[in-house]
Amino acid sequence: MRIVKEAEERRNEILDAADELFGQKGFDGTSTNDILHKVGIARGTLYHHFKSKEEIMDALIERYNARLLGEAREIAEDKGIPIVERIVRVVAALNISGGSSGGEIMDHIHKPQNALMHQKIQRVIINGVTPILTGIIREGIEQGMFRTPYPYECMEMVVIYAITVFDDDIVIMTDEERVSRMLAFIGNVERLLGAERGSLMDTMNMFG
């Protein structure tokens, strides 16, 4: 008996299968036939939801985007969390080497055959998280914690550095080198924001 599923349920089923296959075989190594067989559907059903494998990849990234930005906004809007701690939590959530909000997609984007996915996700993070962090910085400016005429530009620099240098796949570091980079990172963020020297250094403990 043919099972007819709701459109959204079927769409997510296709995305889950593609996510698993991209992890096993890479985006380049996965064919639409692989996805069809994994889900157990006809080609027409697949094309009803997605016109190409690239559309499936974009939808996976969009799903990840919604999770990450949702988490970042939730942190940013929680006025019960001190400003500095909110900044640190949002930056820490950008760990694209396997953060909690990324799901399976984050476990395999570093493979060479998934380079395009990696690049697209980085673009999402830069364009989506920077405005969220900027809102927190503006709060800090109003409270006299920070003094910078360029809150957006400062946070863009912070995000770009965080998702490249602290991405284990791009820059290989020893634990000692990572600590040194983190100290330099926080010290320079203080300068960028016009914060009191040492005021952000306590946040090192939050990074483990």
C-alpha positions in Angstrom: 0.0 0.0 0.0 1.4 3.4 -1.0 2.2 5.7 1.9 1.5 9.3 1.2 3.3 11.6 3.7 2.8 15.2 4.5 5.0 17.5 2.3 7.0 18.9 5.3 7.6 15.4 6.7 8.8 14.1 3.3 11.0 17.1 2.8 12.7 16.6 6.1 13.1 12.9 5.4 15.0 13.7 2.2 17.1 16.3 4.0 18.0 13.8 6.7 19.0 11.2 4.2 21.1 13.6 2.2 22.8 14.9 5.4 23.8 11.3 6.2 25.0 10.5 2.7 27.0 13.7 2.4 28.7 12.7 5.6 29.5 9.3 4.3 30.4 10.0 0.7 30.7 13.8 0.5 28.5 16.2 -1.5 30.4 15.5 -4.7 30.3 11.7 -4.2 26.6 11.6 -3.5 24.2 11.2 -6.5 20.5 11.9 -6.6 20.0 8.2 -7.1 21.8 7.6 -3.8 19.3 9.9 -2.1 16.3 8.2 -3.9 17.4 4.8 -2.7 18.1 6.0 0.8 14.6 7.5 1.2 12.8 4.9 -0.9 11.0 7.4 -3.2 10.5 7.9 -6.9 12.5 10.6 -8.8 9.3 12.6 -9.4 8.7 12.8 -5.6 12.3 14.1 -5.0 12.0 16.7 -7.8 8.6 17.8 -6.4 10.6 19.1 -3.3 14.0 19.8 -4.7 15.0 20.6 -8.3 18.7 19.5 -7.8 21.2 18.2 -5.4 22.4 21.8 -4.9 19.0 22.8 -3.8 19.1 20.0 -1.2 22.5 21.3 0.0 21.1 24.8 0.3 18.1 23.6 2.3 20.4 21.7 4.7 22.4 24.9 5.2 19.2 26.9 5.7 18.0 24.4 8.3 21.4 24.7 10.1 21.2 28.5 9.7 17.8 28.6 11.5 19.1 26.5 14.4 22.3 28.5 14.9 20.7 32.0 14.5 17.8 31.0 16.7 20.2 30.0 19.4 22.2 33.1 19.0 19.1 35.4 19.2 17.9 33.6 22.3 21.2 34.3 24.0 21.4 37.9 22.8 17.9 38.7 24.0 18.3 37.3 27.5 18.8 40.4 29.5 19.3 38.3 32.6 22.7 37.3 31.2 25.5 39.9 31.6 26.5 41.6 28.3 30.0 40.2 28.2 28.8 36.6 28.9 26.2 37.0 26.1 28.9 38.0 23.7 31.1 35.0 24.7 28.2 32.5 24.5 27.2 33.7 21.0 30.8 33.5 19.8 31.3 30.1 21.4 28.2 28.9 19.5 30.0 29.6 16.2 32.1 26.5 16.7 31.7 25.0 13.3 33.9 22.1 14.1 31.0 20.4 15.9 28.8 22.8 17.8 25.6 21.6 19.4 23.3 23.6 17.1 24.7 22.2 13.9 23.5 18.7 14.0 25.1 16.1 11.7 25.9 18.6 9.0 28.7 20.1 11.2 30.4 16.7 11.6 31.3 16.4 7.9 31.6 19.8 6.3 35.4 19.8 6.7 35.8 17.0 4.2 37.4 18.3 0.9 34.4 17.1 -1.1 32.1 19.3 1.1 34.2 22.5 0.7 31.2 24.3 -1.0 29.0 23.6 2.0 31.7 24.8 4.4 32.0 28.1 2.4 28.2 28.6 2.3 27.8 28.0 6.0 30.6 30.5 6.8 28.8 33.1 4.7 25.6 32.4 6.7 27.4 32.9 10.0 29.1 36.1 9.0 25.9 37.7 7.6 23.6 36.4 10.2 25.5 36.4 13.5 27.3 39.8 13.1 24.0 41.9 13.4 23.0 39.8 16.5 26.4 40.6 18.2 26.2 44.2 17.1 22.9 44.6 19.1 24.7 43.4 22.3 27.6 45.7 21.7 25.2 48.7 21.3 23.7 47.8 24.7 27.3 47.9 26.1 27.9 51.3 24.5 24.7 52.7 26.1 25.9 51.4 29.5 29.4 52.9 29.0 31.2 49.5 28.8 32.4 50.0 25.3 33.5 53.0 23.2 33.5 52.4 19.5 31.9 54.2 16.5 32.0 51.0 14.6 30.1 48.3 16.5 29.0 46.4 13.3 32.5 46.4 11.7 34.1 45.3 15.0 31.8 42.3 15.3 32.3 41.4 11.7 36.0 41.2 12.3 35.4 39.1 15.5 33.1 36.7 13.7 35.4 36.2 10.7 38.4 35.6 12.9 36.5 33.2 15.2 35.2 31.0 12.4 38.5 30.8 10.6 41.4 30.8 13.1 39.4 28.7 15.7 38.2 26.3 13.1 40.4 23.2 13.6 40.3 22.3 9.9 41.7 25.6 8.7 44.3 26.5 11.4 46.0 23.5 13.1 47.1 24.4 16.6 48.5 22.8 19.7 46.7 23.5 23.0 49.4 26.0 23.9 49.0 27.8 20.6 45.2 27.9 21.0 45.5 29.5 24.4 47.9 32.1 23.1 45.6 32.9 20.1 42.7 33.2 22.5 44.5 35.6 24.8 45.5 37.7 21.8 42.0 37.5 20.4 40.3 38.8 23.6 43.0 41.5 24.1 42.4 42.8 20.6 38.6 42.6 21.0 39.0 44.9 24.1 40.9 47.4 21.9 38.4 47.2 19.1 35.5 47.9 21.4 37.3 50.5 23.5 36.7 48.4 26.6 38.7 48.7 29.8 41.9 46.7 29.6 41.4 43.2 31.2 37.7 43.6 31.4 37.0 40.7 29.0 39.9 38.5 30.0 37.9 36.7 32.7 35.8 35.2 29.8 38.7 32.9 29.0 37.3 30.4 31.6 34.1 30.2 29.7 36.0 28.8 26.7 37.5 26.0 28.7 
